[in-house]
Amino acid sequence: MIVDDLSDIMADIKILWFESDPQKKEVLLQKFRTETVPKHLGYLENILKQNGGGEGYSVGNSLTWADLALANISISDFLNDCCPDAFQNFPLLSRLVQRVRELPRIAEWIAKRPQTPR
């Protein structure tokens, strides 16, 4: 359910990424910023809040691939380029992403990962 929601965001990103008409792209981008992102992140924030008040993980009491997927989308170049403050109104999600990124092995990988050309 959580990863499916993240997949919906990624599907919209792909539509934007491949749109060649600048005017249509701007309309889609505006909708993405004002409707799509807040709707999906709000839904995910509510799920997190229902699981232990939002100070743990997305599902249960330990890290799952849903948490990893959420942390991954939070560093998406496209999401950060078009919506740099996407997580600003979602403090529980922001803290979850930070907790995931601070896990020792993940932090180590982030520090030494190769930079992908854009």
C-alpha positions in Angstrom: 0.0 0.0 0.0 2.7 2.5 0.9 5.1 1.5 -1.9 2.1 1.5 -4.3 1.5 5.1 -3.3 5.1 6.0 -3.9 4.8 4.2 -7.3 1.9 6.5 -8.1 4.2 9.5 -7.5 6.9 8.1 -9.6 4.4 7.4 -12.4 3.5 11.1 -12.4 7.2 12.0 -12.4 7.7 9.9 -15.5 4.8 11.6 -17.3 6.4 15.0 -16.5 9.9 13.9 -17.4 8.9 12.8 -20.9 6.5 15.6 -21.7 8.0 17.5 -24.6 5.4 20.4 -24.9 6.7 23.1 -22.6 3.2 24.6 -22.0 1.6 21.2 -21.2 4.6 20.3 -19.0 4.2 23.5 -17.0 0.5 22.7 -16.4 1.3 19.2 -15.4 4.1 20.4 -13.1 1.9 22.9 -11.4 -0.7 20.2 -10.7 2.0 17.8 -9.5 3.3 20.5 -7.0 -0.1 21.6 -5.7 -2.2 18.5 -5.8 -0.3 15.2 -6.4 2.6 15.7 -3.9 0.5 17.1 -1.0 -2.2 14.4 -1.5 0.2 11.5 -1.5 2.6 12.7 1.2 -0.4 13.6 3.4 -1.7 10.1 3.0 1.7 8.7 3.9 2.0 11.0 6.9 -1.4 9.8 8.2 -0.3 6.2 7.9 2.9 6.9 9.8 0.9 8.8 12.5 -1.4 5.8 12.9 1.7 3.5 13.5 3.0 4.5 16.9 2.3 8.2 16.6 4.7 8.6 13.7 8.0 8.3 15.6 8.8 4.7 14.4 8.5 3.2 11.0 5.9 3.0 8.4 4.8 -0.6 9.2 5.4 -2.3 12.5 8.3 -1.6 14.8 11.2 -2.1 12.4 12.6 -1.0 9.1 10.9 -2.3 6.0 11.3 -1.7 2.4 8.5 0.8 2.6 10.7 3.0 4.7 13.6 2.5 2.3 11.4 3.4 -0.7 10.2 6.6 1.1 13.7 7.6 1.9 14.7 6.9 -1.7 12.0 9.1 -3.2 12.9 11.9 -0.9 16.3 12.1 -2.6 14.9 11.9 -6.1 16.6 14.5 -8.3 13.4 15.3 -10.1 11.3 15.6 -6.9 13.9 17.8 -5.3 14.2 20.0 -8.4 10.5 20.6 -8.9 9.4 20.5 -5.3 12.4 21.2 -3.0 10.1 21.8 0.0 7.9 18.8 -0.7 8.4 17.3 2.8 8.2 20.7 4.6 4.6 20.3 5.7 5.0 16.6 6.7 7.2 16.5 9.8 6.7 12.9 10.6 7.8 11.8 7.1 10.7 14.2 7.3 11.9 12.7 10.6 11.4 9.1 9.3 13.5 9.9 6.2 16.2 11.4 8.5 16.1 8.3 10.7 16.5 6.0 7.7 19.3 8.0 6.3 21.1 8.0 9.6 21.2 4.2 10.0 24.9 3.4 10.0 25.1 1.2 6.9 22.8 3.5 4.9 24.7 6.6 6.0 28.0 4.9 5.0 26.6 4.1 1.6 25.3 7.7 1.1 28.7 9.0 2.0 30.6 6.9 -0.5 28.1 6.3 -3.3 29.0 7.3 -6.8 27.3 10.4 -8.1 25.0 9.7 -11.0 25.3 12.2 -13.8 22.0 14.1 -14.4 
